[in-house]
Every structure is written in C-alpha cells, then in structure tokens.
Amino acid sequence: MKRILALLLAITCMTAHADDDALRYTTDVMCLLPDATALGVALVKHDTEGVKQLGLSTATSLAVNYGLELCIRKDRPDGTGHHAFPSTHTAVAFNGSTFLMKRYGWKWGVPAYVVSSFVAWGRVHTDRHDWWDVLGGAAIGAGTAFIFSRPFVKDVEVTVSPTAFGDRAWGLTATVQF
C-alpha cells in the first residue's frame, strides 16, 4: 500500500512540473486506473456480483455525464470545445474509486481517491475544465457508485429451518453465519 502511494506521489510530482500536454495525456490514462483496478480486484476475488455492479455504475455514470454534456454545452476554458460540464475523466475516475472504497474498503479506496483527485486537479490545471466541472463529474461518478455498489461479503451461510413451538405454533428460524 505504501509503495502504491509513493508511486502516485512520484507521478504527481513529475507531471506537476511537466508541460500541459504531458499532464493532459497523463490524466487521460490515469482516469481509467481506478475502474481497471476495480475490475481486476473483482476478477481476482471471483466477485461476479462486483463486476456487474461496477459495470452498471460505470454505464450509468457515463450515460448521465454524456447526457448533461449534450444538454448544457458549456465551453472549455481553453476554447477547444463545448463539452466541459461535467468532466467525463473525473466522473470515470471517481466512479471506480468510490466502487473500490464501498465494495472492498479503505485500503483500496484511499489510493484510488488519490489518483482521482490528481485527475481532477490535472483537468483544471490544463484548462480543460473549471473546478465546478470536475466537482460535477466527481459527484456523478461517486453518486452512481454509491447507488449500485454493495460491500463485498464472502462465505456467508444462510440457514432457514422449520420450527415448532409447542402443539399449535409453527414458524421458521433463520441463521446467518459469516
């Protein structure tokens, strides 16, 4: 975990002093890192339900994001287009980070949030977005992951058995073991 954070800090320091083109390309790639990590963790853990939840939250996040971009048509600060609000890069990054945090815990979530925060900062720093563009994207990405993600629980046993309480009362007894 410490190695991952040290690597992320080194990347941040190197690209913070690089030119804007290098930083923009770095955020283009790094925005996919939390989702790719989430998919990898889910596959390694044989968590098919997690793969479904990630896919649904990512698809919903992108649909909402692109829908808003088409309706709002806000110009980018650098003048390169009119799809600035909300930030798709930030929405994708925060979707994966929130999924990792909610599904697998803070050990996965905190490094992912560092990456997502770097992506958001980089998009503003390179004048691709204003700060409210990245806040909107972060809210969409995190919100959809919160809606569709559930904590990962493995090896849960549920036992339901019939029970008689005297001569006239019957019922069911449920036991959950985890």
C-alpha positions as CSV (number, residue, x, y, z in Angstrom):
1,M,0.0,0.0,0.0
2,K,2.8,2.4,0.9
3,R,4.6,1.6,-2.4
4,I,1.4,2.5,-4.3
5,L,1.1,5.8,-2.6
6,A,4.8,6.6,-3.1
7,L,4.5,5.8,-6.8
8,L,1.4,8.0,-7.1
9,L,3.2,10.8,-5.3
10,A,6.2,10.5,-7.6
11,I,4.0,10.6,-10.7
12,T,2.2,13.6,-9.3
13,C,5.4,15.5,-8.7
14,M,6.9,14.6,-12.1
15,T,3.8,15.7,-14.0
16,A,3.1,18.8,-11.9
17,H,6.3,20.3,-13.4
18,A,5.8,18.9,-16.9
19,D,4.1,20.8,-19.7
20,D,0.4,20.9,-20.0
21,D,0.3,18.4,-22.9
22,A,2.1,15.7,-20.8
23,L,-0.2,16.4,-17.9
24,R,-3.3,16.2,-20.0
25,Y,-2.2,12.8,-21.5
26,T,-1.4,11.6,-18.0
27,T,-4.9,12.4,-16.8
28,D,-6.3,10.7,-20.0
29,V,-4.7,7.4,-18.9
30,M,-4.9,7.8,-15.1
31,C,-8.7,8.4,-15.2
32,L,-9.1,4.7,-16.2
33,L,-6.9,3.4,-13.4
34,P,-9.5,3.1,-10.6
35,D,-12.0,1.3,-12.9
36,A,-9.3,-1.0,-14.2
37,T,-8.2,-1.7,-10.7
38,A,-11.7,-2.4,-9.5
39,L,-12.3,-4.8,-12.4
40,G,-9.0,-6.6,-11.7
41,V,-9.8,-6.9,-8.0
42,A,-13.3,-8.2,-8.7
43,L,-12.0,-10.8,-11.1
44,V,-9.2,-12.0,-8.8
45,K,-11.7,-12.4,-6.0
46,H,-14.1,-14.2,-8.3
47,D,-16.7,-11.5,-7.4
48,T,-19.1,-11.7,-10.3
49,E,-21.6,-9.6,-8.5
50,G,-19.0,-6.9,-8.1
51,V,-18.3,-7.0,-11.8
52,K,-22.0,-6.5,-12.5
53,Q,-22.2,-3.6,-10.0
54,L,-19.1,-1.9,-11.5
55,G,-20.4,-2.3,-15.0
56,L,-23.8,-0.9,-14.1
57,S,-22.4,2.0,-12.1
58,T,-19.9,2.9,-14.8
59,A,-22.5,2.7,-17.6
60,T,-24.9,4.8,-15.6
61,S,-22.2,7.4,-14.8
62,L,-21.3,7.7,-18.5
63,A,-24.9,8.0,-19.6
64,V,-25.7,10.7,-17.1
65,N,-22.4,12.5,-17.9
66,Y,-22.8,12.5,-21.7
67,G,-26.5,13.4,-21.4
68,L,-25.6,16.5,-19.3
69,E,-22.8,17.4,-21.7
70,L,-25.2,17.4,-24.6
71,C,-27.8,19.5,-22.8
72,I,-25.5,22.0,-21.1
73,R,-22.9,22.6,-23.9
74,K,-20.5,24.7,-21.7
75,D,-17.3,25.9,-23.4
76,R,-14.0,24.6,-22.2
77,P,-11.7,27.2,-20.5
78,D,-9.0,26.6,-23.2
79,G,-11.6,27.0,-26.0
80,T,-11.2,23.5,-27.5
81,G,-14.8,22.5,-27.4
82,H,-18.2,22.9,-25.8
83,H,-18.4,19.7,-23.7
84,A,-16.9,20.9,-20.4
85,F,-19.6,20.3,-17.9
86,P,-19.4,17.7,-16.3
87,S,-15.9,16.3,-16.6
88,T,-16.0,12.8,-18.0
89,H,-12.5,12.0,-16.9
90,T,-13.3,12.9,-13.3
91,A,-16.7,11.0,-13.4
92,V,-15.0,7.8,-14.5
93,A,-12.1,8.1,-12.0
94,F,-14.4,8.8,-9.0
95,N,-16.8,6.1,-10.1
96,G,-14.0,3.5,-9.8
97,S,-12.6,5.0,-6.6
98,T,-16.0,5.0,-4.9
99,F,-16.7,1.5,-6.0
100,L,-13.4,0.3,-4.6
101,M,-14.0,2.1,-1.3
102,K,-17.5,0.9,-0.8
103,R,-17.0,-2.7,-2.1
104,Y,-13.6,-3.6,-0.8
105,G,-12.8,-1.0,1.9
106,W,-10.5,1.9,2.6
107,K,-7.3,0.0,1.7
108,W,-8.3,0.0,-1.9
109,G,-10.4,3.2,-1.8
110,V,-7.8,5.7,-0.4
111,P,-5.1,5.1,-3.1
112,A,-7.8,5.2,-5.8
113,Y,-9.1,8.6,-4.4
114,V,-5.6,9.9,-4.6
115,V,-5.5,9.0,-8.3
116,S,-9.0,10.5,-8.9
117,S,-8.1,13.7,-7.1
118,F,-4.9,14.0,-9.2
119,V,-7.0,13.5,-12.4
120,A,-9.4,16.3,-11.2
121,W,-6.6,18.6,-10.4
122,G,-4.9,17.9,-13.7
123,R,-8.0,18.6,-15.7
124,V,-8.3,22.0,-14.1
125,H,-4.6,22.8,-14.2
126,T,-4.5,22.2,-18.0
127,D,-7.6,24.4,-18.5
128,R,-9.7,21.6,-19.9
129,H,-12.2,22.2,-17.1
130,D,-13.2,24.6,-14.4
131,W,-13.4,23.5,-10.8
132,W,-17.2,23.1,-10.9
133,D,-16.9,20.9,-14.0
134,V,-14.7,18.4,-12.1
135,L,-16.9,18.7,-9.0
136,G,-19.9,17.8,-11.1
137,G,-18.1,14.9,-12.7
138,A,-16.9,13.6,-9.3
139,A,-20.5,13.9,-7.9
140,I,-21.9,11.9,-10.8
141,G,-19.2,9.2,-10.7
142,A,-19.3,8.8,-6.9
143,G,-23.1,9.0,-6.7
144,T,-23.7,6.2,-9.3
145,A,-21.1,4.0,-7.5
146,F,-22.8,4.7,-4.2
147,I,-26.2,3.7,-5.7
148,F,-25.1,0.5,-7.3
149,S,-22.3,-0.9,-5.1
150,R,-22.7,-3.0,-2.1
151,P,-19.9,-4.2,0.4
152,F,-18.2,-7.4,-0.6
153,V,-19.0,-10.3,1.8
154,K,-17.7,-13.7,1.1
155,D,-18.6,-17.1,2.7
156,V,-21.9,-16.1,4.1
157,E,-24.2,-19.1,5.0
158,V,-27.9,-18.6,5.5
159,T,-29.8,-21.5,7.0
160,V,-33.6,-21.5,7.2
161,S,-35.4,-24.3,9.0
162,P,-38.9,-25.1,10.2
163,T,-39.5,-24.8,13.9
164,A,-42.4,-26.0,16.1
165,F,-43.2,-24.1,19.3
166,G,-45.5,-26.4,21.2
167,D,-48.6,-28.0,19.7
168,R,-50.2,-25.0,17.9
169,A,-47.3,-22.7,16.9
170,W,-45.0,-23.2,13.9
171,G,-42.6,-21.0,12.2
172,L,-39.2,-20.6,10.6
173,T,-35.8,-20.0,12.1
174,A,-33.2,-18.2,10.1
175,T,-29.5,-18.3,10.9
176,V,-26.8,-16.2,9.1
177,Q,-23.2,-17.1,9.7
178,F,-20.3,-15.0,8.3
